[in-house]
Amino acid sequence: MTTRRNFSMQAYWEHVVQDFEPRLRFKGSAPADWQAWRAEALLKLLELLGDFPPRVPLNAEVESSVVDGDLIRERVVFDSEDFMSVPCQVLRPVRMKADGSHAAIVCSHGHGPYGKDPVAGVRSSSQHEANITQNNYDYGSQMARAGFLTICPDLRIFGERRDGLDPFPGRDPCNVNFVKGALLGIYTLTLNIWDMKCCVDYLETRPEVNPRRIGMMGLSQGGTMTTFTAAVEPRIKAADIICYVNPWDGFGIRRANFCGSQIVPGVHRYFDTDDIAGLIAPRPLLLEMGIYDNCFFIQDTLAGYAGVKRIYEAAGVADRLWADIFPGPHAFAGNKAFEFFKTYL
């Protein structure tokens, strides 16, 4: 008898996902299909994420507030757990009034070396400058100059929340912390989503902000955060996912282009990324896709967009799904984002 033998784990995983379909893949076409799917899918996603931490008082503190050209730049720190705090940059136009009428945007950074700083336009070194230039990364400051109040928090394990430059030599701190949390049934993705929800809590306290006009945006891992957070946080009224939504089969299984801060166990058993992004419907959503993106390939992000489009069409809100397919790399395009948020916030 001839036995088919294999010793490669990579080949094993690719074999496992061959012809694989997540259990809660959206396959409907009508509003009733979407409503039934959304109710089941949202409950399952929340189950996979696990418990969020207990709510604590924010104890928010504005540690500094300075004029930076046409913006006011604040350093804000608040508590999201009993033993965890979130450092942020908060930006707003100098002329913005504290009249409770303005829109705000949570601006999440990606898996970069400087956390929130480039997104907030902090140019404290030539390396920061290069990071901003390469990815058109300062969308936090760009959106503030466009008239929004923006908040740029550090995700856990990044920026000021990183335990030194190289806490686990030769290893990704995201993966080490994922394993530590998995021992306890606590996942860094879930904790980061909680921190983003606390950012919304904080924005609701700002005297400038209308709580019904809050959006979210992010590039790469910031796109992960925007996808998952907007899916489970209804107070986010519009979202811009930049260079992220693409099938896990390609970037996850075949290329391992992810980290432990961007998953929870079992998530692909039930969903692909376009299903999770589709849970944002019926709220407005913009997907940005770079045709020269060498991190998440354009053929994959187009497939993700097609999946999200099917969900928005079934929900009867196809006009609320925008796409910005741009001739650029893994970066913020900014061709439609300003119009998008001004339209929906």
Steps between C-alpha positions, in 0.01 A plus 500: 500500500635843402483753782508873441748631753582857594740652753446872430278701733461770235372242253278363776332837566453564129339157470269575794367819337470352152133538403436632854201723566439674835188376674335843511605615154231733366330330204168681484370766263188653655440728800346214698811288437721784620295567813501134605871460425598821677319406819673160516839624380525790743423274796763249386765770451436636849524146636837447328635830631413400854420728790597864486660638817277657769433867440691741722494881528709653224672744732602685184778755526618754245872499580589768247324723250701703248438688177671324210446719197132484411430222752475461873696190602422336832653210683213314670521196727204303633440167673338211315546240774582493869867448411532634144510851356492630144725784378358700210558800278183707454498755217249765402495818292593814693167656409284203605239613753401305810134497397434125478439508126816355346588160357786291638706213362691225682824458300670165565862437407638189333771249588778759483791589726368832633141428600267798493761768433519495117120479472478811717765673288770492766825564311753455778767328291603436141367146544158637593511725193587206276222287650246776437620556144506131408146428616338846481459402860396822675128464435429604859642845436366514143146435623537758776604759241189402304284605795464187714611439856724192490630267767808286432556237774788256546388141463626257762858385431572808285642846554500599866333168583792291372724346765823636355632501145558122484338337803521145359809493272432337168127466569196715420364640829149469357541124471660462843219698664239306304633173643515646851141614472384175342614318814237705682236519227572872449586630153687816408265567208206501740687726742588743221138506383406585857748787501349632176155483659643701790627754245139540392401539865758776533389675181147510638633711789671756279318836495571542128355165387153389398482138629290404198779605262788263580691301237809280485784437254829312487769358274616137504471382862308824544271356232468184709405712799252706298341186354452318828418804713243645260342154465424482873475870596182661361602848619748510212281652230740473203827314442795517261695171480832565327685211333374210708190304393630193313456122540682333789585211269752722320653738754441280804547135410727525195712806586465527881471878461334568835573500871342380820346842564278463192318171562303302753491118500250346262413822317560358152296190582198732482600812305721650238603864530231616257232341718623694802519824299150420373371511858553876485201524263269688480741772616717672236833334420795604282759242388835632375709264282844572354584330172872496593440374854766235570357425845140417407490429126249682282351178360424397858360835616278510192367156596435634850320802357282271287396308812415815691309632199278190496406562861427870448289421193301238693450753779360748245769760571742453209531877466655521849798285398775708340822377339824688441719288271812711461834472316714486812661272760392387848393848606218743571377621163283787619322539168150439637538489878441872558183505287386171655518621859358841418208325331420255778618674818 
